[in-house]
């Protein structure tokens, strides 16, 4: 049976987490500050990172989420659709059962557990860090194309292969020197219950002139759990149906 706990881990795995304001851990920040200060300016670096906000309007695809945590390992299949305002994910368990749906808009996150027949609705950017309510959700398109603003960048370091931008919120972004593509985003929090510590991007491929990752991994705050989204198909700027979840009348909706 696909439990609510696994839903939450899958959510982490597909990255609805990037908007958490966070502080980088002392150890990682110290290691970065031992690197050389980069000559590139914040303006130049922000322009170097691909920014598709004007051109990438819709996204439709499928993939597998590999979930690994202490005492549990599972794979689920995801189908996802997203425009700039909303995202809808359909979840199928490893046994081939339609497990449910996840819908996010500008106001809330709705998780429909089809197997256990209930739904959970969570306000976005909820202040209280508890359960799935700790997740400040982000649009799927923004997940695939993480962008930088000049005024977010506090310091820039470099080695032979990468730039590392330390942001004013103490998050750290690693960028390939050869391509400008995001390799990783490190988040942490003074609250030890934060759901993740980092996101890693791999396997970039050109899809209709857009460079997008085919593998996204999220690692939990304690480093013991991880969830990886392996993208199997991806379509860009296709016409999407109206996005949303049509809940049956007898399904209770729990609000956090």
C-alpha positions as protocol buffer text, in pm:
chain_id: "A"
residue {
  index: 1
  type: UNK
  ca { x: 0 y: 0 z: 0 }
}
residue {
  index: 2
  type: UNK
  ca { x: 131 y: 344 z: -95 }
}
residue {
  index: 3
  type: UNK
  ca { x: 142 y: 533 z: 233 }
}
residue {
  index: 4
  type: UNK
  ca { x: 117 y: 907 z: 298 }
}
residue {
  index: 5
  type: UNK
  ca { x: 479 y: 898 z: 418 }
}
residue {
  index: 6
  type: UNK
  ca { x: 585 y: 776 z: 72 }
}
residue {
  index: 7
  type: UNK
  ca { x: 381 y: 1053 z: -90 }
}
residue {
  index: 8
  type: UNK
  ca { x: 577 y: 1305 z: 113 }
}
residue {
  index: 9
  type: UNK
  ca { x: 908 y: 1150 z: 16 }
}
residue {
  index: 10
  type: UNK
  ca { x: 807 y: 1150 z: -350 }
}
residue {
  index: 11
  type: UNK
  ca { x: 718 y: 1517 z: -317 }
}
residue {
  index: 12
  type: UNK
  ca { x: 1067 y: 1580 z: -188 }
}
residue {
  index: 13
  type: UNK
  ca { x: 1209 y: 1371 z: -471 }
}
residue {
  index: 14
  type: UNK
  ca { x: 1047 y: 1576 z: -742 }
}
residue {
  index: 15
  type: UNK
  ca { x: 1169 y: 1891 z: -578 }
}
residue {
  index: 16
  type: UNK
  ca { x: 876 y: 2096 z: -449 }
}
residue {
  index: 17
  type: UNK
  ca { x: 1122 y: 2237 z: -203 }
}
residue {
  index: 18
  type: UNK
  ca { x: 1333 y: 2501 z: -367 }
}
residue {
  index: 19
  type: UNK
  ca { x: 1161 y: 2801 z: -216 }
}
residue {
  index: 20
  type: UNK
  ca { x: 1242 y: 2723 z: 147 }
}
residue {
  index: 21
  type: UNK
  ca { x: 1450 y: 3010 z: 282 }
}
residue {
  index: 22
  type: UNK
  ca { x: 1747 y: 2841 z: 441 }
}
residue {
  index: 23
  type: UNK
  ca { x: 2094 y: 2875 z: 585 }
}
residue {
  index: 24
  type: UNK
  ca { x: 2382 y: 2669 z: 455 }
}
residue {
  index: 25
  type: UNK
  ca { x: 2551 y: 2449 z: 709 }
}
residue {
  index: 26
  type: UNK
  ca { x: 2865 y: 2589 z: 873 }
}
residue {
  index: 27
  type: UNK
  ca { x: 3083 y: 2304 z: 744 }
}
residue {
  index: 28
  type: UNK
  ca { x: 2980 y: 2342 z: 380 }
}
residue {
  index: 29
  type: UNK
  ca { x: 3005 y: 2720 z: 385 }
}
residue {
  index: 30
  type: UNK
  ca { x: 3354 y: 2700 z: 539 }
}
residue {
  index: 31
  type: UNK
  ca { x: 3464 y: 2458 z: 265 }
}
residue {
  index: 32
  type: UNK
  ca { x: 3336 y: 2691 z: -6 }
}
residue {
  index: 33
  type: UNK
  ca { x: 3508 y: 2991 z: 147 }
}
residue {
  index: 34
  type: UNK
  ca { x: 3839 y: 2807 z: 118 }
}
residue {
  index: 35
  type: UNK
  ca { x: 3798 y: 2824 z: -261 }
}
residue {
  index: 36
  type: UNK
  ca { x: 3926 y: 3114 z: -470 }
}
residue {
  index: 37
  type: UNK
  ca { x: 3706 y: 3421 z: -505 }
}
residue {
  index: 38
  type: UNK
  ca { x: 3580 y: 3435 z: -862 }
}
residue {
  index: 39
  type: UNK
  ca { x: 3650 y: 3723 z: -1097 }
}
residue {
  index: 40
  type: UNK
  ca { x: 3307 y: 3693 z: -1260 }
}
residue {
  index: 41
  type: UNK
  ca { x: 3050 y: 3945 z: -1138 }
}
residue {
  index: 42
  type: UNK
  ca { x: 2701 y: 3869 z: -1009 }
}
residue {
  index: 43
  type: UNK
  ca { x: 2552 y: 4023 z: -1324 }
}
residue {
  index: 44
  type: UNK
  ca { x: 2769 y: 3807 z: -1548 }
}
residue {
  index: 45
  type: UNK
  ca { x: 2694 y: 3489 z: -1355 }
}
residue {
  index: 46
  type: UNK
  ca { x: 2317 y: 3547 z: -1355 }
}
residue {
  index: 47
  type: UNK
  ca { x: 2331 y: 3595 z: -1732 }
}
residue {
  index: 48
  type: UNK
  ca { x: 2549 y: 3285 z: -1773 }
}
residue {
  index: 49
  type: UNK
  ca { x: 2286 y: 3054 z: -1616 }
}
residue {
  index: 50
  type: UNK
  ca { x: 2013 y: 2962 z: -1871 }
}
residue {
  index: 51
  type: UNK
  ca { x: 1690 y: 3146 z: -1796 }
}
residue {
  index: 52
  type: UNK
  ca { x: 1384 y: 3015 z: -1982 }
}
residue {
  index: 53
  type: UNK
  ca { x: 1116 y: 3206 z: -1795 }
}
residue {
  index: 54
  type: UNK
  ca { x: 1001 y: 3387 z: -2111 }
}
residue {
  index: 55
  type: UNK
  ca { x: 1017 y: 3089 z: -2350 }
}
residue {
  index: 56
  type: UNK
  ca { x: 931 y: 2779 z: -2144 }
}
residue {
  index: 57
  type: UNK
  ca { x: 556 y: 2801 z: -2081 }
}
residue {
  index: 58
  type: UNK
  ca { x: 434 y: 2442 z: -2040 }
}
residue {
  index: 59
  type: UNK
  ca { x: 590 y: 2107 z: -1957 }
}
residue {
  index: 60
  type: UNK
  ca { x: 454 y: 1753 z: -1986 }
}
residue {
  index: 61
  type: UNK
  ca { x: 645 y: 1436 z: -1905 }
}
residue {
  index: 62
  type: UNK
  ca { x: 687 y: 1111 z: -1720 }
}
residue {
  index: 63
  type: UNK
  ca { x: 950 y: 941 z: -1511 }
}
residue {
  index: 64
  type: UNK
  ca { x: 1030 y: 721 z: -1215 }
}
residue {
  index: 65
  type: UNK
  ca { x: 1090 y: 833 z: -861 }
}
residue {
  index: 66
  type: UNK
  ca { x: 1329 y: 610 z: -669 }
}
residue {
  index: 67
  type: UNK
  ca { x: 1274 y: 653 z: -298 }
}
residue {
  index: 68
  type: UNK
  ca { x: 1532 y: 532 z: -47 }
}
residue {
  index: 69
  type: UNK
  ca { x: 1505 y: 583 z: 328 }
}
residue {
  index: 70
  type: UNK
  ca { x: 1598 y: 378 z: 637 }
}
residue {
  index: 71
  type: UNK
  ca { x: 1399 y: 56 z: 628 }
}
residue {
  index: 72
  type: UNK
  ca { x: 1224 y: 135 z: 302 }
}
residue {
  index: 73
  type: UNK
  ca { x: 1297 y: 150 z: -69 }
}
residue {
  index: 74
  type: UNK
  ca { x: 1039 y: 191 z: -341 }
}
residue {
  index: 75
  type: UNK
  ca { x: 986 y: 303 z: -699 }
}
residue {
  index: 76
  type: UNK
  ca { x: 686 y: 488 z: -832 }
}
residue {
  index: 77
  type: UNK
  ca { x: 596 y: 611 z: -1179 }
}
residue {
  index: 78
  type: UNK
  ca { x: 506 y: 975 z: -1225 }
}
residue {
  index: 79
  type: UNK
  ca { x: 323 y: 1157 z: -1502 }
}
residue {
  index: 80
  type: UNK
  ca { x: 340 y: 1535 z: -1467 }
}
residue {
  index: 81
  type: UNK
  ca { x: 203 y: 1841 z: -1641 }
}
residue {
  index: 82
  type: UNK
  ca { x: 278 y: 2202 z: -1560 }
}
residue {
  index: 83
  type: UNK
  ca { x: 217 y: 2553 z: -1678 }
}
residue {
  index: 84
  type: UNK
  ca { x: 358 y: 2864 z: -1512 }
}
residue {
  index: 85
  type: UNK
  ca { x: 79 y: 2871 z: -1254 }
}
residue {
  index: 86
  type: UNK
  ca { x: -11 y: 2508 z: -1176 }
}
residue {
  index: 87
  type: UNK
  ca { x: 137 y: 2158 z: -1169 }
}
residue {
  index: 88
  type: UNK
  ca { x: -39 y: 1820 z: -1167 }
}
residue {
  index: 89
  type: UNK
  ca { x: 134 y: 1487 z: -1094 }
}
residue {
  index: 90
  type: UNK
  ca { x: -24 y: 1143 z: -1129 }
}
residue {
  index: 91
  type: UNK
  ca { x: 138 y: 868 z: -922 }
}
residue {
  index: 92
  type: UNK
  ca { x: 141 y: 495 z: -998 }
}
residue {
  index: 93
  type: UNK
  ca { x: 292 y: 251 z: -748 }
}
residue {
  index: 94
  type: UNK
  ca { x: 551 y: -15 z: -828 }
}
residue {
  index: 95
  type: UNK
  ca { x: 266 y: -269 z: -831 }
}
residue {
  index: 96
  type: UNK
  ca { x: 98 y: -78 z: -1113 }
}
residue {
  index: 97
  type: UNK
  ca { x: -175 y: 66 z: -891 }
}
residue {
  index: 98
  type: UNK
  ca { x: -288 y: 424 z: -951 }
}
residue {
  index: 99
  type: UNK
  ca { x: -183 y: 566 z: -617 }
}
residue {
  index: 100
  type: UNK
  ca { x: -315 y: 919 z: -646 }
}
residue {
  index: 101
  type: UNK
  ca { x: -252 y: 1273 z: -758 }
}
residue {
  index: 102
  type: UNK
  ca { x: -64 y: 1582 z: -642 }
}
residue {
  index: 103
  type: UNK
  ca { x: -178 y: 1929 z: -748 }
}
residue {
  index: 104
  type: UNK
  ca { x: -10 y: 2260 z: -670 }
}
residue {
  index: 105
  type: UNK
  ca { x: -128 y: 2608 z: -760 }
}
residue {
  index: 106
  type: UNK
  ca { x: -33 y: 2953 z: -634 }
}
residue {
  index: 107
  type: UNK
  ca { x: -214 y: 2906 z: -302 }
}
residue {
  index: 108
  type: UNK
  ca { x: -204 y: 2543 z: -188 }
}
residue {
  index: 109
  type: UNK
  ca { x: -82 y: 2188 z: -228 }
}
residue {
  index: 110
  type: UNK
  ca { x: -347 y: 1913 z: -265 }
}
residue {
  index: 111
  type: UNK
  ca { x: -248 y: 1545 z: -222 }
}
residue {
  index: 112
  type: UNK
  ca { x: -510 y: 1285 z: -317 }
}
residue {
  index: 113
  type: UNK
  ca { x: -437 y: 936 z: -183 }
}
residue {
  index: 114
  type: UNK
  ca { x: -650 y: 719 z: -411 }
}
residue {
  index: 115
  type: UNK
  ca { x: -555 y: 396 z: -232 }
}
residue {
  index: 116
  type: UNK
  ca { x: -645 y: 504 z: 123 }
}
residue {
  index: 117
  type: UNK
  ca { x: -922 y: 735 z: -7 }
}
residue {
  index: 118
  type: UNK
  ca { x: -847 y: 1069 z: 149 }
}
residue {
  index: 119
  type: UNK
  ca { x: -698 y: 1403 z: 49 }
}
residue {
  index: 120
  type: UNK
  ca { x: -475 y: 1650 z: 231 }
}
residue {
  index: 121
  type: UNK
  ca { x: -461 y: 2022 z: 151 }
}
residue {
  index: 122
  type: UNK
  ca { x: -171 y: 2236 z: 268 }
}
residue {
  index: 123
  type: UNK
  ca { x: -128 y: 2614 z: 235 }
}
residue {
  index: 124
  type: UNK
  ca { x: 187 y: 2716 z: 51 }
}
residue {
  index: 125
  type: UNK
  ca { x: 463 y: 2885 z: 252 }
}
residue {
  index: 126
  type: UNK
  ca { x: 300 y: 2772 z: 575 }
}
residue {
  index: 127
  type: UNK
  ca { x: 496 y: 2911 z: 868 }
}
residue {
  index: 128
  type: UNK
  ca { x: 470 y: 2607 z: 1093 }
}
residue {
  index: 129
  type: UNK
  ca { x: 726 y: 2341 z: 1002 }
}
residue {
  index: 130
  type: UNK
  ca { x: 535 y: 2017 z: 1045 }
}
residue {
  index: 131
  type: UNK
  ca { x: 444 y: 1719 z: 831 }
}
residue {
  index: 132
  type: UNK
  ca { x: 396 y: 1795 z: 461 }
}
residue {
  index: 133
  type: UNK
  ca { x: 306 y: 2150 z: 566 }
}
residue {
  index: 134
  type: UNK
  ca { x: 679 y: 2217 z: 603 }
}
residue {
  index: 135
  type: UNK
  ca { x: 713 y: 2213 z: 225 }
}
residue {
  index: 136
  type: UNK
  ca { x: 696 y: 2548 z: 49 }
}
residue {
  index: 137
  type: UNK
  ca { x: 601 y: 2431 z: -296 }
}
residue {
  index: 138
  type: UNK
  ca { x: 745 y: 2546 z: -624 }
}
residue {
  index: 139
  type: UNK
  ca { x: 620 y: 2506 z: -979 }
}
residue {
  index: 140
  type: UNK
  ca { x: 757 y: 2208 z: -1177 }
}
residue {
  index: 141
  type: UNK
  ca { x: 890 y: 2434 z: -1452 }
}
residue {
  index: 142
  type: UNK
  ca { x: 1084 y: 2635 z: -1195 }
}
residue {
  index: 143
  type: UNK
  ca { x: 1223 y: 2308 z: -1060 }
}
residue {
  index: 144
  type: UNK
  ca { x: 1360 y: 2204 z: -1400 }
}
residue {
  index: 145
  type: UNK
  ca { x: 1495 y: 2551 z: -1478 }
}
residue {
  index: 146
  type: UNK
  ca { x: 1642 y: 2695 z: -1157 }
}
residue {
  index: 147
  type: UNK
  ca { x: 1740 y: 3057 z: -1222 }
}
residue {
  index: 148
  type: UNK
  ca { x: 1949 y: 3317 z: -1044 }
}
residue {
  index: 149
  type: UNK
  ca { x: 1880 y: 3685 z: -988 }
}
residue {
  index: 150
  type: UNK
  ca { x: 2170 y: 3926 z: -959 }
}
residue {
  index: 151
  type: UNK
  ca { x: 2044 y: 4072 z: -632 }
}
residue {
  index: 152
  type: UNK
  ca { x: 2027 y: 3725 z: -472 }
}
residue {
  index: 153
  type: UNK
  ca { x: 2403 y: 3668 z: -503 }
}
residue {
  index: 154
  type: UNK
  ca { x: 2628 y: 3770 z: -214 }
}
residue {
  index: 155
  type: UNK
  ca { x: 2963 y: 3608 z: -303 }
}
residue {
  index: 156
  type: UNK
  ca { x: 3102 y: 3393 z: -584 }
}
residue {
  index: 157
  type: UNK
  ca { x: 3380 y: 3134 z: -554 }
}
residue {
  index: 158
  type: UNK
  ca { x: 3537 y: 2906 z: -814 }
}
residue {
  index: 159
  type: UNK
  ca { x: 3756 y: 2607 z: -881 }
}
residue {
  index: 160
  type: UNK
  ca { x: 3874 y: 2466 z: -1213 }
}
residue {
  index: 161
  type: UNK
  ca { x: 3532 y: 2330 z: -1310 }
}
residue {
  index: 162
  type: UNK
  ca { x: 3264 y: 2520 z: -1119 }
}
residue {
  index: 163
  type: UNK
  ca { x: 3139 y: 2846 z: -980 }
}
residue {
  index: 164
  type: UNK
  ca { x: 2971 y: 2846 z: -639 }
}
residue {
  index: 165
  type: UNK
  ca { x: 2732 y: 3132 z: -567 }
}
residue {
  index: 166
  type: UNK
  ca { x: 2655 y: 3200 z: -202 }
}
residue {
  index: 167
  type: UNK
  ca { x: 2318 y: 3372 z: -182 }
}
residue {
  index: 168
  type: UNK
  ca { x: 2204 y: 3627 z: 73 }
}
residue {
  index: 169
  type: UNK
  ca { x: 1978 y: 3360 z: 230 }
}
residue {
  index: 170
  type: UNK
  ca { x: 2297 y: 3146 z: 270 }
}
residue {
  index: 171
  type: UNK
  ca { x: 2190 y: 2889 z: 13 }
}
residue {
  index: 172
  type: UNK
  ca { x: 2469 y: 2779 z: -222 }
}
residue {
  index: 173
  type: UNK
  ca { x: 2436 y: 2714 z: -595 }
}
residue {
  index: 174
  type: UNK
  ca { x: 2699 y: 2522 z: -793 }
}
residue {
  index: 175
  type: UNK
  ca { x: 2724 y: 2608 z: -1164 }
}
residue {
  index: 176
  type: UNK
  ca { x: 2926 y: 2441 z: -1439 }
}
residue {
  index: 177
  type: UNK
  ca { x: 3192 y: 2670 z: -1582 }
}
residue {
  index: 178
  type: UNK
  ca { x: 3168 y: 2506 z: -1923 }
}
residue {
  index: 179
  type: UNK
  ca { x: 2792 y: 2530 z: -1970 }
}
residue {
  index: 180
  type: UNK
  ca { x: 2638 y: 2757 z: -1708 }
}
residue {
  index: 181
  type: UNK
  ca { x: 2407 y: 2474 z: -1602 }
}
residue {
  index: 182
  type: UNK
  ca { x: 2309 y: 2426 z: -1238 }
}
residue {
  index: 183
  type: UNK
  ca { x: 2478 y: 2123 z: -1081 }
}
residue {
  index: 184
  type: UNK
  ca { x: 2342 y: 2151 z: -728 }
}
residue {
  index: 185
  type: UNK
  ca { x: 2158 y: 2368 z: -478 }
}
residue {
  index: 186
  type: UNK
  ca { x: 2240 y: 2332 z: -108 }
}
residue {
  index: 187
  type: UNK
  ca { x: 1974 y: 2425 z: 144 }
}
residue {
  index: 188
  type: UNK
  ca { x: 1974 y: 2379 z: 517 }
}
residue {
  index: 189
  type: UNK
  ca { x: 1785 y: 2530 z: 807 }
}
residue {
  index: 190
  type: UNK
  ca { x: 1838 y: 2623 z: 1167 }
}
residue {
  index: 191
  type: UNK
  ca { x: 1539 y: 2395 z: 1228 }
}
residue {
  index: 192
  type: UNK
  ca { x: 1675 y: 2040 z: 1219 }
}
residue {
  index: 193
  type: UNK
  ca { x: 1339 y: 1909 z: 1096 }
}
residue {
  index: 194
  type: UNK
  ca { x: 1389 y: 2068 z: 753 }
}
residue {
  index: 195
  type: UNK
  ca { x: 1298 y: 1802 z: 495 }
}
residue {
  index: 196
  type: UNK
  ca { x: 1611 y: 1815 z: 280 }
}
residue {
  index: 197
  type: UNK
  ca { x: 1966 y: 1937 z: 260 }
}
residue {
  index: 198
  type: UNK
  ca { x: 2045 y: 1950 z: -110 }
}
residue {
  index: 199
  type: UNK
  ca { x: 1921 y: 1902 z: -466 }
}
residue {
  index: 200
  type: UNK
  ca { x: 2150 y: 1761 z: -736 }
}
residue {
  index: 201
  type: UNK
  ca { x: 2098 y: 1800 z: -1111 }
}
residue {
  index: 202
  type: UNK
  ca { x: 2249 y: 1556 z: -1362 }
}
residue {
  index: 203
  type: UNK
  ca { x: 2215 y: 1427 z: -1717 }
}
residue {
  index: 204
  type: UNK
  ca { x: 2127 y: 1748 z: -1894 }
}
residue {
  index: 205
  type: UNK
  ca { x: 1996 y: 1705 z: -2248 }
}
residue {
  index: 206
  type: UNK
  ca { x: 1885 y: 1945 z: -2517 }
}
residue {
  index: 207
  type: UNK
  ca { x: 1508 y: 1928 z: -2566 }
}
residue {
  index: 208
  type: UNK
  ca { x: 1376 y: 2163 z: -2831 }
}
residue {
  index: 209
  type: UNK
  ca { x: 1667 y: 2403 z: -2772 }
}
residue {
  index: 210
  type: UNK
  ca { x: 1624 y: 2394 z: -2393 }
}
residue {
  index: 211
  type: UNK
  ca { x: 1895 y: 2240 z: -2172 }
}
residue {
  index: 212
  type: UNK
  ca { x: 1704 y: 2050 z: -1900 }
}
residue {
  index: 213
  type: UNK
  ca { x: 1807 y: 1787 z: -1641 }
}
residue {
  index: 214
  type: UNK
  ca { x: 1702 y: 1425 z: -1682 }
}
residue {
  index: 215
  type: UNK
  ca { x: 1794 y: 1325 z: -1327 }
}
residue {
  index: 216
  type: UNK
  ca { x: 1709 y: 1522 z: -1011 }
}
residue {
  index: 217
  type: UNK
  ca { x: 1806 y: 1392 z: -665 }
}
residue {
  index: 218
  type: UNK
  ca { x: 1696 y: 1531 z: -330 }
}
residue {
  index: 219
  type: UNK
  ca { x: 1879 y: 1434 z: -9 }
}
residue {
  index: 220
  type: UNK
  ca { x: 1717 y: 1468 z: 331 }
}
residue {
  index: 221
  type: UNK
  ca { x: 1846 y: 1700 z: 602 }
}
residue {
  index: 222
  type: UNK
  ca { x: 2005 y: 1413 z: 794 }
}
residue {
  index: 223
  type: UNK
  ca { x: 2156 y: 1255 z: 481 }
}
residue {
  index: 224
  type: UNK
  ca { x: 1985 y: 921 z: 545 }
}
residue {
  index: 225
  type: UNK
  ca { x: 1708 y: 948 z: 286 }
}
residue {
  index: 226
  type: UNK
  ca { x: 1704 y: 1038 z: -79 }
}
residue {
  index: 227
  type: UNK
  ca { x: 1460 y: 1046 z: -366 }
}
residue {
  index: 228
  type: UNK
  ca { x: 1559 y: 1060 z: -731 }
}
residue {
  index: 229
  type: UNK
  ca { x: 1342 y: 1158 z: -1026 }
}
residue {
  index: 230
  type: UNK
  ca { x: 1453 y: 989 z: -1348 }
}
residue {
  index: 231
  type: UNK
  ca { x: 1287 y: 1166 z: -1640 }
}
residue {
  index: 232
  type: UNK
  ca { x: 1182 y: 926 z: -1917 }
}
residue {
  index: 233
  type: UNK
  ca { x: 995 y: 1162 z: -2149 }
}
residue {
  index: 234
  type: UNK
  ca { x: 954 y: 1536 z: -2168 }
}
residue {
  index: 235
  type: UNK
  ca { x: 752 y: 1760 z: -2401 }
}
residue {
  index: 236
  type: UNK
  ca { x: 791 y: 2137 z: -2413 }
}
residue {
  index: 237
  type: UNK
  ca { x: 529 y: 2405 z: -2479 }
}
residue {
  index: 238
  type: UNK
  ca { x: 249 y: 2162 z: -2560 }
}
residue {
  index: 239
  type: UNK
  ca { x: -120 y: 2247 z: -2515 }
}
residue {
  index: 240
  type: UNK
  ca { x: -234 y: 2116 z: -2176 }
}
residue {
  index: 241
  type: UNK
  ca { x: -584 y: 2032 z: -2052 }
}
residue {
  index: 242
  type: UNK
  ca { x: -723 y: 2220 z: -1755 }
}
residue {
  index: 243
  type: UNK
  ca { x: -515 y: 2109 z: -1457 }
}
residue {
  index: 244
  type: UNK
  ca { x: -670 y: 2002 z: -1127 }
}
residue {
  index: 245
  type: UNK
  ca { x: -802 y: 1707 z: -925 }
}
residue {
  index: 246
  type: UNK
  ca { x: -1168 y: 1607 z: -948 }
}
residue {
  index: 247
  type: UNK
  ca { x: -1220 y: 1456 z: -602 }
}
residue {
  index: 248
  type: UNK
  ca { x: -1513 y: 1216 z: -548 }
}
residue {
  index: 249
  type: UNK
  ca { x: -1781 y: 1355 z: -319 }
}
residue {
  index: 250
  type: UNK
  ca { x: -1713 y: 1098 z: -46 }
}
residue {
  index: 251
  type: UNK
  ca { x: -1341 y: 1173 z: -12 }
}
residue {
  index: 252
  type: UNK
  ca { x: -1256 y: 1363 z: 308 }
}
residue {
  index: 253
  type: UNK
  ca { x: -1014 y: 1655 z: 272 }
}
residue {
  index: 254
  type: UNK
  ca { x: -787 y: 1718 z: 570 }
}
residue {
  index: 255
  type: UNK
  ca { x: -653 y: 2072 z: 594 }
}
residue {
  index: 256
  type: UNK
  ca { x: -325 y: 2153 z: 770 }
}
